[in-house]
Amino acid sequence: MDETADPVELGVQLLARLEHAELSLAEVIDRIETITTHPETTRAILEEAEKRGHITREGDTVKPAGGQFLGFESEVVSRDGDFECRRCGASISTGYFMKLEAGEHGPFGSSCIRKVTGRE
């Protein structure tokens, strides 16, 4: 993750790009935890994403508004190196990074990048 990026803005932009029809609140928090595990920041991300219309919440169900999906050709870049996946913690030699307006977010392994964005 870009250490200079505002975690709330980065989280909101991540939620705006989800390709799922709906997710449980636990699944959304799994995505947010790639940015922060701080409860107040997590809450701020959810509230701001809902306020901006990127998600709707009904109990424990979250529905992304969709329509702003990541372009894997232009907005996800891969780099070779020694990385640790931000989602699962696995050691990876190819890291995938999301290029969001608020900053770069990653690295992720090949299966975790698909999981986080909703391609899987």
Buried (B, 14 or more C-beta within 10 A) or exposed (E): BBEEBEBBBBBBBBBBBBBBEBBEEEBBBBBBBBBBEEEEBBEBBBEBBBEEEBBEBEEEEBBBBBEEBBEBEEBBBBEEEEBEBBBEEEEBEEBBBBBBEBBBBBBBBBBBBBBBBBBE
